[in-house]
Amino acid sequence: MGQHDRQKVSITLSKEAYQTIIEDMMIFNASDNWGGFINSIIRNFMGTSDASIKLATARERDRLTKILESPITKTGKEVLDAIVADYERTLTIRMNSHKSDSKTKKTWIHKDIYDELTNSDEYYDSSHYRNNQKGLYIKALLEDYASRPLVERERIYCKDIFDTLENCIVEKKIAKTTYIGREKVQTSTLKLKPYKLMEFNNYNYLIATLDNPTVEKGYKIYTLRLCRIQNVKKLSLTAFISKDTKNNLEKTLNKNGVPYLQGETNNIEVQLSPEGQNRYQSILHLRPRYTSISNEGCKEGFLKYSFDCTPEQIKNYFFQFGSDAEIISPDYLRCDFSNMYKDAYLNYHGETNEL
């Protein structure tokens, strides 16, 4: 059997892990490339996964050593060794106990990964995986990946891009970034000044600016989902962001939140019924912050909430309220809501002269 054939590994995952990976492939724009996706996860994760039991045990020893007083006494070392040994046994049992109730897929492991796994005993050995089987180790690694929160899985899959952006931020360098739009058709290449990487609502975002003298502030804000960044290159150009710009970015972040940092804000008025007011108090996800409340000109029991935010945030949040929320102004946004509700009505009732 040649090495090329040996690089084909049979992987049988649990149903939960298999479904998570399939969903992630769609979310991360890799739905047509099982092999490429799996190899990316292995390459990016094998240094930090708990499936690499030897490395995970060494990390746990380092963590506990830092907690204990230095220098460690003989008794302290014996206790430390016992705790670490128990941790290693527990981890070995957990990594070998995953179900195999999904379908088996043969996956070709890229040569650099295969050689690294073959020539190093850091990742797996017979004391952790019977008969030194690569397939068992890779299964354990993928199960470990699938058990992590989405925000962490996104960082694992996009590790190279995430690391490059972090480096640009630390070294204050321009990042040449190619980005897939929301429709996943058009791509844009931008030379951005990275400001920070942030987690929000279980996703990772890059917050960046682009000099633009045609707008009032002299720059445009960009918020890019990490998994939509196709590639990034650190340029030698310095990315200077002034203190005033950073302050403005933080204020806008606090007011609009990460998803609505990009885009123009408007003064928007929404009339809420008593039930709408209760829903506004209880539904916190993506909730816009009001600037004032009034009952002037309102129906009985209704209140008028004023917002200074993007129209997109109002659409995403208040459309679910139905008749308990009425857009008062601006007129174009009121018209947008009316048309959206009409279209929804027609889906259920078909064409009609009266709505």
Sequence and secondary structure as in RCSB ss.txt:
>XXXX:A:sequence
MGQHDRQKVSITLSKEAYQTIIEDMMIFNASDNWGGFINSIIRNFMGTSDASIKLATARERDRLTKILESPITKT
GKEVLDAIVADYERTLTIRMNSHKSDSKTKKTWIHKDIYDELTNSDEYYDSSHYRNNQKGLYIKALLEDYASRPL
VERERIYCKDIFDTLENCIVEKKIAKTTYIGREKVQTSTLKLKPYKLMEFNNYNYLIATLDNPTVEKGYKIYTLR
LCRIQNVKKLSLTAFISKDTKNNLEKTLNKNGVPYLQGETNNIEVQLSPEGQNRYQSILHLRPRYTSISNEGCKE
GFLKYSFDCTPEQIKNYFFQFGSDAEIISPDYLRCDFSNMYKDAYLNYHGETNEL
>XXXX:A:secstr
  HHHHTEEEEE  HHHHHHHHHHHHHTT TT HHHHHHHHHHHHTTT TTSHHHHHHHHHHHHHHHS SS  HH
HHHHHHHHHHHHHHHHHHHHT     S EEEEE  HHHHHHHHH SSS  TTTSGGG HHHHHHHHHHHHHHS H
HHHHHHHTHHHHHHHHHHHHHTEEEEEEEE TTSS EEEEEEEEEEEEEETTEEEEEEEEE TTSTTSEEEEEEE
GGGEEEEEEEEEE    HHHHHHHHHHHHHH GGGSSS  EEEEEEE HHHHHHHHH  TT   EEEEE TT  T
T EEEEEEE HHHHHHHHGGGGGGEEEEE HHHHHHHHHHHHHHHHHHH S S  
